[in-house]
Amino acid sequence: MTDILRITGTTPLDKTYKKSSEKVSKSDTIKDSVVISDTAKAEHLKSAIKEVIKEAPDIRKEKVEEARKKLDSGEYLSEKVAEVVAEKIIESMGL
């Protein structure tokens, strides 16, 4: 039985292997990093802005002009219009 213990004992090769594996574990602390250029950031921002614009409702100039004329003429200065506007505001807020 003592012959078996001598065969499986520590050898200089085992010590070398342990030292090299310790070196590998120390290098595990190195981390990767990514740097994004200002140009790439600007392009991403531009792309995001374009998406927001696509989702925004269209503005119809003729409707805006019609409403402007009614405001200037005083047509919208009535209790009925105020009630309709208030209802629309409440409705848009989900109340």
N, C-alpha and C positions, 0 to 999 in steps of 0.2 A: 504494500500500500504506500509506503514512503516513496517508492519509485514513481508512482503516479503523481504525487505532489510535486516532485522535482520537474516533471515534464510540463505541468500546467503552471508553473511558477512565473513570476514576472521576468521578462527578458528585456534587454536594451531596446529591442524592436517595439515592444509594448509602450515603453516610455516615449519613444519618438512619435508614435501614433497619437498618444495623448496630447503631446505638445502641439502637433499640427492641428488637431481638432480644436484645441483651445484657441488657436489663432483664427480659425474659421468663425467660432462663436463671437469673438470680439468684433469681427468685421460685419456681423449682423446688425450692428448699431447704425451703419451707414444707411441713410434714407434717400429715396428718389425725390426729385422736385421738378416742378413744371413752371416755366415762366411764359406768360402770355404777353405778347407785344402790345404796345399802345394801338397799333394799326388794327390788330385783331379785335381788341376791345371796342374800338370805334366802329368797326364793321358789324360786330354783334349788336351794338347799341342802335345802329342804323337799321338793321334787320328788325329789331324789336319795335322800333318806332313805326316802321312800315306796316307791321302786323296790327298795331293799334289803330293806325289810320284806316286800314282795310276794314276793320270791325266797326269803325265809327259810322253813324248814320250820315247819309248824304244831306247836304244843305241845298235846298231849292231856293235860288235867288228870287224867283218870282213870288214865292210865299212870304219870304222875308220882307220884300218890298211892299206887298199887300198889307202885311201886319203893321209895317212902319207908317203907311198912309193912314190906316185906321187909328193908330195911336195919335198921330199928329192931328187928325180931325176930331178927336175926342170920342169916337165911336166906342172905344173900349172902356170909357169911364162910366160904367153903369154897374148897378148892383148885381144884375144877372151875369155879366161877364166875370165879375169878381168871384161869384159863387162857383162858376164853372172852372175858373183857374184854381181856386182853392181845392175843389174836388179832384182835379187832375194832379195837383201837387200831393195831396194825401194818398191818392191811388198809386202814384209813382213811388212813394215811400213804403208802400205795402201796409199801410195802416187801415 
